[in-house]
Amino acid sequence: MNVRRGWIPGLVVAIVMVALVQADAAHLKEHARKHRIVYQLDDAGLDRAKFVLGNMRNHVAGVGGWQNIEALELVVFGPALKGFAKDGIDPALKQSLEALQMQGMTFGACGNTMKNYSITADQLPERSLILPQGGVVRLMELQEAGYIYIRP
């Protein structure tokens, strides 16, 4: 009697797994257009920076990959920008940042913060986009252009 009922839990698990895969695929079909996203980072701290970059990686994966991303930008200002200066950047943070940049993410550095903290363009990661108008203005411009704004 127990032998015949032993297959029922396995069948239930299989049905649930198929339903989850179908639900995931349906989610991706709902978002046929490419996404434009801007993330804000202004809080200082290595853990915070790693958290935000991790959110960005998860975001890309959650929408089905880079083929579903039109633009992804990280705007960094205030005390957070100091953590990205080449002379003091954590190696793991640098690696995460460079990986995202190589895939297409833009790293935007606030020009006002650069002045206030005496950070030069040479001290910032390669391929940084200097924002002379300021980080908050850049956030406004991107939101006006239809970007989704995220501040994790």
C-alpha positions in Angstrom: 0.0 0.0 0.0 2.8 2.4 0.9 4.6 1.6 -2.3 1.8 2.8 -4.5 1.5 6.1 -2.6 5.3 6.7 -2.7 5.1 8.2 -6.2 2.5 10.8 -5.2 4.9 13.3 -3.5 7.2 13.0 -6.5 4.4 13.8 -8.9 3.3 16.8 -6.8 6.9 18.2 -6.8 7.1 17.7 -10.6 3.8 19.5 -11.2 4.9 22.4 -9.0 8.3 22.6 -10.8 6.6 22.7 -14.3 4.2 25.4 -13.1 7.0 27.5 -11.7 9.0 27.3 -15.0 5.9 28.2 -17.0 5.2 31.2 -14.6 8.8 32.3 -15.0 8.5 32.2 -18.8 5.2 34.0 -18.7 6.8 36.8 -16.7 9.5 37.3 -19.3 7.0 37.5 -22.1 5.0 40.2 -20.3 8.1 42.5 -20.6 8.7 42.4 -24.3 10.2 45.9 -24.4 13.7 46.6 -23.3 14.2 48.2 -19.9 16.0 51.5 -19.0 17.0 51.6 -15.4 18.9 54.0 -13.2 20.2 53.1 -9.7 21.3 55.6 -7.1 24.1 55.1 -4.6 25.0 57.9 -2.2 25.5 56.0 1.1 29.1 55.3 2.1 30.4 51.9 2.9 31.8 48.9 1.1 28.8 46.6 2.1 26.4 49.1 0.7 28.2 49.4 -2.6 28.5 45.7 -2.9 24.8 45.4 -2.1 23.7 47.8 -4.8 25.9 46.2 -7.5 24.5 42.8 -6.4 21.0 44.2 -6.8 21.9 45.3 -10.3 23.2 41.9 -11.3 20.1 40.3 -9.9 17.9 42.8 -11.7 19.5 41.9 -15.1 19.0 38.2 -14.4 15.5 38.8 -13.2 14.4 40.4 -16.5 16.0 37.6 -18.5 19.5 39.0 -19.2 21.2 41.8 -20.9 19.2 41.2 -24.1 16.2 42.8 -22.3 18.1 45.8 -21.0 18.4 48.9 -23.2 20.3 50.9 -20.6 21.5 50.5 -17.1 23.2 53.2 -15.2 24.5 53.6 -11.7 24.7 57.3 -10.5 27.0 57.7 -7.6 27.4 60.8 -5.5 28.1 62.0 -2.0 30.2 59.9 0.4 29.6 56.8 -1.7 31.9 58.1 -4.5 34.9 58.1 -2.3 34.7 54.3 -2.1 35.2 54.0 -5.9 38.4 56.0 -6.0 41.2 53.8 -7.5 43.6 54.3 -4.6 41.2 52.8 -2.1 38.7 50.6 -4.0 38.1 47.2 -2.6 39.3 44.5 -5.1 36.0 42.6 -5.0 34.0 45.8 -5.5 36.3 46.8 -8.4 35.8 43.3 -10.0 32.0 43.5 -9.7 31.9 47.0 -11.1 34.2 46.2 -14.1 32.1 43.1 -14.9 28.9 45.1 -15.0 30.6 47.8 -17.1 31.9 45.3 -19.5 28.3 44.0 -20.0 26.9 47.5 -20.6 26.3 49.3 -17.3 27.3 53.0 -17.2 29.0 54.3 -14.0 28.1 57.9 -13.5 30.1 60.1 -11.1 28.7 63.3 -9.7 30.8 66.3 -10.7 29.8 68.2 -7.6 30.9 65.4 -5.3 34.2 65.2 -7.2 34.8 68.9 -6.5 33.8 68.6 -2.8 36.0 65.6 -2.2 38.8 66.6 -4.5 38.4 63.5 -6.7 39.8 63.7 -10.2 38.6 61.8 -13.2 41.9 59.9 -13.2 41.1 58.6 -9.7 37.8 57.1 -10.9 37.2 53.7 -12.5 37.9 53.5 -16.2 34.9 54.3 -18.4 33.4 56.5 -15.8 30.8 59.1 -17.0 31.6 62.4 -15.3 28.4 64.2 -14.5 29.3 67.9 -14.5 25.6 68.8 -13.9 25.6 66.7 -10.7 24.2 63.3 -9.8 20.8 64.4 -8.7 20.3 66.4 -12.0 21.3 63.2 -13.9 18.7 61.2 -12.0 16.1 63.8 -12.8 17.1 63.8 -16.5 16.9 60.0 -16.8 13.6 59.8 -15.0 12.2 62.4 -17.4 13.5 60.3 -20.3 11.5 57.3 -19.0 14.1 55.4 -16.9 12.9 53.4 -14.0 14.5 54.9 -10.8 15.7 52.5 -8.1 17.4 53.4 -4.8 18.0 50.1 -3.0 
